[in-house]
Amino acid sequence: MKSEKENKKEPMPERMEALRELPGEILRRLTKSEIKAFLFEEVWPDSLQEKLKDYLM
């Protein structure tokens, strides 16, 4: 069995940095689930992609 610490994923450092650099107006519009997806998921929900469309490369 995996320990609780092993089950808990750490966000990718580059995503944490990118999240911190987003303008406050964008951050305030993100839901908790969108922030979690931003930090941990490979595929983002459409709502998150739409909110970040001006910042995606």
C-alpha positions as CSV (number, residue, x, y, z in Angstrom):
1,M,0.0,0.0,0.0
2,K,1.1,3.5,-0.7
3,S,1.4,6.0,2.1
4,E,-0.8,9.1,2.2
5,K,2.3,11.2,1.2
6,E,2.9,9.0,-1.9
7,N,-0.8,9.4,-3.0
8,K,-0.6,13.1,-2.8
9,K,0.8,14.6,-6.0
10,E,2.9,17.7,-6.0
11,P,2.2,20.3,-8.7
12,M,4.7,20.8,-11.4
13,P,7.0,23.8,-10.4
14,E,6.6,25.4,-13.8
15,R,2.9,25.4,-13.5
16,M,3.0,26.9,-10.0
17,E,5.2,29.7,-11.4
18,A,2.9,30.2,-14.4
19,L,-0.1,30.4,-12.0
20,R,1.6,33.0,-9.9
21,E,2.3,35.1,-12.9
22,L,-1.3,35.2,-14.2
23,P,-3.0,38.6,-13.7
24,G,-5.2,38.9,-10.7
25,E,-8.3,39.5,-12.8
26,I,-7.8,36.1,-14.4
27,L,-7.0,34.3,-11.1
28,R,-10.2,35.6,-9.5
29,R,-12.3,34.1,-12.4
30,L,-10.8,30.6,-11.9
31,T,-12.7,28.1,-9.8
32,K,-11.0,25.7,-7.4
33,S,-11.5,22.8,-9.8
34,E,-10.0,24.8,-12.6
35,I,-6.9,25.7,-10.5
36,K,-6.5,22.1,-9.6
37,A,-6.7,21.1,-13.2
38,F,-4.2,23.8,-14.2
39,L,-1.7,22.4,-11.6
40,F,-2.2,18.7,-12.0
41,E,-4.1,17.6,-15.2
42,E,-2.7,17.0,-18.6
43,V,-6.1,17.8,-20.3
44,W,-7.9,21.0,-19.1
45,P,-11.6,21.5,-19.0
46,D,-13.0,23.7,-21.8
47,S,-13.9,26.5,-19.3
48,L,-10.3,26.8,-18.2
49,Q,-9.0,26.8,-21.7
50,E,-11.4,29.5,-22.6
51,K,-10.4,31.7,-19.7
52,L,-6.7,31.3,-20.5
53,K,-6.9,31.4,-24.3
54,D,-5.0,34.7,-24.4
55,Y,-2.1,33.2,-22.4
56,L,-1.7,29.9,-24.1
57,M,1.0,29.3,-26.5
